[in-house]
């Protein structure tokens, strides 16, 4: 099945068996493509003695550690086919991952993100309040994970307003005018978890400006490490935002994602769990031997995605820990696996958009 056909499927509609068949077919196709077109990937698969004529189920396909994208130029397309190079977030001195996108992969990422996010905010474009500064998206040739996140989610906005100026201060006048113009409409908000807390929530309290965002829907992501250090839980986070600007807790959605698999985000449902769509899956591996962990058992997070066609990022082992809570039986009604993140493995580099910014500044 071609990627555009796959992206016509409703994101949380397939049962476990249907989804597994879809993922096996697509991930086998991608594995063969990257083997043929990416020499470093071919060498790694040969070293693993992977039989390309008899590929196993995707749970047994060799995974690449995400760190390899910092060390090697991994691409399965010609240099003149690259339309965008994305880089991961990183603190000063860290190497960053480089992800090379051709036109087809870039388009598929955008379509996938649209399908997933539209399930939560609807298909109609609405006014958008970006809880960040426009300065982060000024360089369009090299996309950081933070800039890519803002630009990716911006396609859901009919009109866009940044909440912060270039000095990371609240643009109160700009927000007042924007909210007055759209006072009877749903407002879509996007930002990164720690930055919303530090530069939006805290500044609202400091200035005493308490906008009415009760009709708002907020999607945020990018790491919880700094907020955990401040002893702010997800429940407390939602409660405090509700108190200062009226956003309903059920309309605040965290998401888990990474630059190495842009487009395949894992959205938080109304029950507070992260969900894998039909376009991706999550596996948990035991750190000692990388065997598959059971439901409810904590381990390393592996992510698979149907999207990466221009680089071998379809089966990746992250440096995050988490656990699967169930599959096809979440109280919210969405099909697929639902899970939670427990944090970064010890001594792993900080790489979430919020957390790397907090570490720098």
C-alpha positions as CSV (number, residue, x, y, z in Angstrom):
1,X,0.0,0.0,0.0
2,X,1.4,3.4,-1.0
3,X,1.9,6.0,1.8
4,X,-0.8,8.3,0.5
5,X,-3.3,5.4,0.7
6,X,-2.2,4.6,4.3
7,X,-2.7,8.2,5.2
8,X,-6.4,8.0,4.2
9,X,-7.1,5.7,7.1
10,X,-8.7,7.2,10.2
11,X,-5.8,7.4,12.8
12,X,-7.4,5.4,15.6
13,X,-9.7,3.0,13.7
14,X,-7.8,-0.2,13.2
15,X,-7.8,-3.2,15.5
16,X,-4.6,-4.8,16.8
17,X,-4.5,-7.4,14.0
18,X,-5.4,-5.0,11.2
19,X,-2.8,-2.5,12.3
20,X,-0.1,-5.2,12.7
21,X,-0.6,-6.4,9.1
22,X,-0.5,-2.8,7.8
23,X,2.7,-2.0,9.7
24,X,4.4,-5.2,8.7
25,X,3.8,-4.6,5.0
26,X,4.9,-1.0,5.1
27,X,7.9,-1.5,7.4
28,X,9.2,-4.4,5.3
29,X,8.9,-2.2,2.2
30,X,10.9,0.6,4.0
31,X,13.5,-1.8,5.3
32,X,14.2,-3.1,1.8
33,X,14.3,0.4,0.3
34,X,16.8,1.8,2.9
35,X,18.9,-1.4,2.6
36,X,19.2,-0.7,-1.1
37,X,19.7,3.1,-1.0
38,X,21.6,3.8,2.3
39,X,25.0,2.2,2.5
40,X,25.6,2.7,6.3
41,X,22.1,1.1,6.9
42,X,23.0,-1.8,4.6
43,X,26.2,-2.4,6.5
44,X,24.4,-2.4,9.8
45,X,21.7,-4.8,8.6
46,X,24.4,-7.1,7.2
47,X,26.2,-7.1,10.5
48,X,22.9,-8.1,12.1
49,X,22.6,-10.9,9.5
50,X,19.2,-9.7,8.6
51,X,17.7,-11.9,5.8
52,X,16.2,-9.4,3.4
53,X,14.3,-12.2,1.6
54,X,12.6,-13.3,4.8
55,X,12.0,-10.3,7.0
56,X,10.5,-11.0,10.5
57,X,7.5,-9.2,12.0
58,X,8.3,-5.6,12.8
59,X,8.7,-6.3,16.5
60,X,11.9,-8.3,15.5
61,X,13.3,-5.9,12.9
62,X,16.7,-4.4,14.0
63,X,16.2,-1.0,15.5
64,X,18.6,2.0,15.1
65,X,19.5,4.0,18.3
66,X,18.4,7.6,17.7
67,X,21.9,8.7,18.6
68,X,23.2,7.3,15.3
69,X,21.6,10.3,13.5
70,X,24.1,12.5,15.3
71,X,27.1,10.4,14.2
72,X,26.3,9.5,10.6
73,X,24.8,11.0,7.5
74,X,21.9,8.6,7.1
75,X,19.8,9.2,4.0
76,X,18.2,7.1,1.3
77,X,17.8,9.7,-1.4
78,X,20.2,11.7,-3.6
79,X,21.6,15.0,-2.2
80,X,19.8,17.0,-4.9
81,X,16.4,15.4,-3.8
82,X,16.7,16.9,-0.3
83,X,14.2,19.7,0.2
84,X,14.6,20.1,3.9
85,X,17.2,19.2,6.6
86,X,15.8,19.0,10.1
87,X,17.9,19.1,13.3
88,X,17.1,18.0,16.8
89,X,17.1,20.2,19.8
90,X,20.4,20.2,21.7
91,X,22.2,22.2,24.4
92,X,25.4,24.1,23.6
93,X,28.2,21.6,22.7
94,X,25.8,18.8,21.9
95,X,25.8,17.2,18.4
96,X,22.4,17.4,16.8
97,X,20.6,14.8,14.7
98,X,20.3,15.6,11.0
99,X,17.2,14.3,9.2
100,X,17.2,14.6,5.4
101,X,13.8,14.9,3.8
102,X,12.8,14.6,0.2
103,X,9.6,16.0,-1.1
104,X,7.5,12.9,-0.7
105,X,8.6,12.3,2.9
106,X,8.1,15.9,3.9
107,X,4.6,15.9,2.3
108,X,3.7,12.6,4.1
109,X,4.8,14.1,7.5
110,X,2.5,17.0,7.0
111,X,-0.4,14.9,6.0
112,X,0.1,12.5,8.9
113,X,0.3,15.3,11.4
114,X,-2.9,16.8,9.9
115,X,-4.8,13.5,10.3
116,X,-3.8,13.0,13.9
117,X,-4.2,16.5,15.2
118,X,-7.5,17.0,13.4
119,X,-8.9,14.1,15.4
120,X,-8.5,16.3,18.5
121,X,-9.2,19.8,17.3
122,X,-11.4,19.2,14.2
123,X,-10.7,19.8,10.5
124,X,-11.7,23.4,10.3
125,X,-8.8,25.9,10.6
126,X,-9.2,28.3,13.5
127,X,-7.4,31.3,15.0
128,X,-4.1,30.2,16.5
129,X,-2.2,31.6,19.5
130,X,1.4,30.4,19.4
131,X,2.9,30.5,22.9
132,X,6.4,31.3,21.7
133,X,8.3,33.9,19.7
134,X,8.4,34.3,16.0
135,X,12.2,34.6,16.2
136,X,12.6,30.8,16.4
137,X,11.2,30.3,12.8
138,X,13.2,33.0,11.1
139,X,15.8,30.6,9.6
140,X,13.7,28.5,7.2
141,X,16.5,26.6,5.6
142,X,17.6,24.7,8.7
143,X,14.7,23.6,10.9
144,X,15.3,23.0,14.6
145,X,12.9,20.6,16.3
146,X,11.3,23.6,18.0
147,X,10.9,25.6,14.8
148,X,9.6,22.6,12.9
149,X,7.1,22.0,15.6
150,X,5.8,25.6,15.4
151,X,5.7,25.6,11.6
152,X,4.1,22.1,11.5
153,X,1.3,22.9,13.8
154,X,0.8,26.4,12.3
155,X,-1.0,24.9,9.3
156,X,-4.1,24.4,11.7
157,X,-4.3,28.2,12.2
158,X,-6.4,30.4,10.0
159,X,-4.8,33.5,11.5
160,X,-1.7,33.3,13.8
161,X,-0.5,35.5,16.7
162,X,2.7,34.9,18.7
163,X,2.2,35.4,22.5
164,X,5.8,36.4,23.1
165,X,8.0,39.1,21.5
166,X,11.6,38.6,20.3
167,X,12.8,39.2,23.9
168,X,10.6,36.4,25.3
169,X,8.3,38.9,27.0
170,X,4.5,38.7,26.7
171,X,3.0,40.7,23.8
172,X,0.0,41.7,25.9
173,X,-1.2,44.3,23.4
174,X,-1.0,41.9,20.5
175,X,-2.8,39.2,22.4
176,X,-5.6,41.6,23.5
177,X,-6.2,42.7,20.0
178,X,-6.1,39.1,18.7
179,X,-8.5,37.8,21.3
180,X,-10.9,40.7,20.9
181,X,-11.0,40.1,17.1
182,X,-11.8,36.4,17.7
183,X,-13.7,36.5,21.0
184,X,-16.5,34.2,19.9
185,X,-14.3,31.6,18.2
186,X,-12.4,28.5,19.3
187,X,-8.7,29.4,19.7
188,X,-6.1,26.8,19.0
189,X,-2.9,27.2,21.1
190,X,0.4,25.5,20.6
191,X,3.7,25.7,22.5
192,X,6.4,23.7,24.4
193,X,5.7,22.5,27.9
194,X,8.3,24.2,30.0
195,X,8.3,27.4,27.9
196,X,4.6,27.8,28.4
197,X,5.1,27.4,32.1
198,X,8.1,29.8,32.3
199,X,7.2,32.5,29.8
200,X,3.4,32.4,29.5
201,X,1.9,31.1,32.8
202,X,4.4,32.8,35.1
203,X,4.4,36.1,33.1
204,X,0.6,36.2,33.2
205,X,0.8,36.0,37.0
206,X,3.6,38.6,37.1
207,X,1.7,41.1,34.9
208,X,-1.8,40.4,36.2
209,X,-3.0,40.0,32.6
210,X,-5.5,37.1,32.8
211,X,-7.0,36.5,29.3
212,X,-10.1,34.5,28.8
213,X,-9.1,31.4,26.9
214,X,-12.0,29.2,28.0
215,X,-12.8,28.4,24.4
216,X,-9.2,27.4,23.8
217,X,-7.6,24.1,22.9
218,X,-3.9,23.7,23.8
219,X,-1.5,21.2,22.4
220,X,2.0,21.2,24.0
221,X,5.1,19.0,24.0
222,X,8.8,19.0,24.3
223,X,9.8,17.4,27.6
224,X,8.9,17.5,31.3
225,X,12.4,17.2,32.9
226,X,12.5,20.9,34.1
227,X,9.0,20.8,35.3
228,X,9.6,17.6,37.2
229,X,12.5,19.4,38.9
230,X,10.0,22.1,39.9
231,X,7.6,19.4,41.2
232,X,4.9,20.3,38.7
233,X,2.8,17.3,37.7
234,X,0.7,17.1,34.5
235,X,-2.5,17.5,36.6
236,X,-1.1,20.5,38.4
237,X,0.0,22.0,35.1
238,X,-3.5,21.8,33.7
239,X,-5.0,23.1,36.9
240,X,-2.8,26.2,37.0
241,X,-3.4,27.1,33.4
242,X,-7.1,26.8,34.0
243,X,-6.8,29.2,36.9
244,X,-5.0,32.0,35.1
245,X,-6.7,31.9,31.7
246,X,-9.6,29.5,31.8
247,X,-8.4,26.7,29.5
248,X,-10.4,23.6,30.4
249,X,-8.1,20.7,31.6
250,X,-9.8,18.3,29.1
251,X,-8.8,20.7,26.3
252,X,-5.1,20.6,27.2
253,X,-3.2,17.8,25.3
254,X,0.4,16.8,25.8
255,X,2.1,15.0,22.9
256,X,5.2,12.9,22.5
257,X,7.3,13.1,19.3
258,X,10.8,13.5,18.0
259,X,12.5,15.1,15.0
260,X,13.6,11.6,13.8
261,X,10.0,10.7,13.2
262,X,8.3,14.0,12.6
263,X,4.6,13.8,11.8
264,X,3.9,10.6,13.8
265,X,3.1,12.3,17.1
266,X,1.6,10.5,20.1
267,X,-1.3,12.6,21.4
268,X,-2.7,12.6,24.9
269,X,-6.3,11.6,25.2
270,X,-8.9,13.0,27.6
271,X,-7.9,10.2,30.1
272,X,-4.3,11.5,30.2
273,X,-2.7,8.7,28.2
274,X,-0.5,8.9,25.1
275,X,-1.8,7.0,22.1
276,X,-0.2,5.4,19.1
277,X,-2.0,6.0,15.8
278,X,-2.3,3.5,13.0
279,X,0.7,5.3,11.4
280,X,3.1,4.3,14.2
281,X,3.6,2.0,17.1
282,X,5.4,1.9,20.4
283,X,7.3,-1.1,21.8
284,X,8.9,-1.3,25.3
285,X,12.2,-3.2,25.6
286,X,14.0,-4.4,28.7
287,X,17.3,-2.6,29.0
288,X,19.3,-5.8,29.9
289,X,18.6,-7.8,26.8
290,X,16.3,-5.7,24.7
291,X,13.6,-8.3,24.8
292,X,9.9,-7.1,24.7
293,X,8.5,-6.0,28.0
294,X,5.0,-6.9,29.2
295,X,2.1,-4.5,29.5
296,X,2.7,-2.4,32.7
297,X,6.5,-3.1,32.7
298,X,8.9,-0.2,32.4
299,X,11.6,-0.2,29.8
300,X,13.2,1.6,26.8
301,X,10.8,3.0,24.2
302,X,11.1,1.8,20.6
303,X,9.1,3.7,18.0
304,X,8.2,2.6,14.5
305,X,6.7,4.8,11.8
306,X,5.3,4.4,8.2
307,X,6.6,7.8,7.1
308,X,10.5,7.9,6.8
309,X,11.1,7.2,3.1
310,X,14.2,9.4,2.6
311,X,16.1,8.2,5.6
312,X,16.2,5.0,7.7
313,X,14.2,6.2,10.6
314,X,11.3,3.8,10.5
315,X,12.5,1.6,13.4
316,X,14.2,3.5,16.2
317,X,15.2,2.9,19.8
318,X,14.9,6.1,21.9
319,X,16.6,7.2,25.0
320,X,13.3,7.5,26.9
321,X,11.7,5.1,29.3
322,X,8.0,4.3,29.6
323,X,5.4,1.6,29.8
324,X,2.5,0.4,27.8
325,X,-0.8,0.5,29.7
326,X,-3.0,-1.4,27.3
327,X,-4.2,-1.8,23.7
328,X,-7.6,-1.2,22.1
329,X,-9.2,-0.8,25.5
330,X,-8.6,2.8,26.7
331,X,-11.6,4.3,28.4
332,X,-11.4,7.2,25.9
333,X,-12.5,4.8,23.1
334,X,-9.5,5.3,20.8
335,X,-8.0,2.1,19.4
336,X,-4.3,1.3,19.5
337,X,-1.7,1.2,22.3
338,X,-1.8,3.7,25.0
339,X,1.2,4.4,27.2
340,X,3.0,6.8,29.5
341,X,6.6,8.3,29.6
342,X,8.6,7.8,32.7
343,X,11.6,10.0,31.7
344,X,15.0,9.9,30.1
345,X,17.5,7.1,30.8
346,X,20.3,8.0,33.1
347,X,23.2,10.0,31.5
348,X,21.2,10.5,28.2
349,X,21.5,14.0,26.6
350,X,18.7,16.4,27.2
351,X,16.9,16.8,23.9
352,X,13.3,17.9,24.4
353,X,12.6,21.4,22.9
354,X,11.5,22.8,26.3
355,X,14.2,21.2,28.3
356,X,17.1,22.2,26.0
357,X,16.0,25.8,26.0
358,X,15.7,25.8,29.8
359,X,19.2,24.3,30.1
360,X,20.7,27.0,27.8
361,X,19.0,29.9,29.4
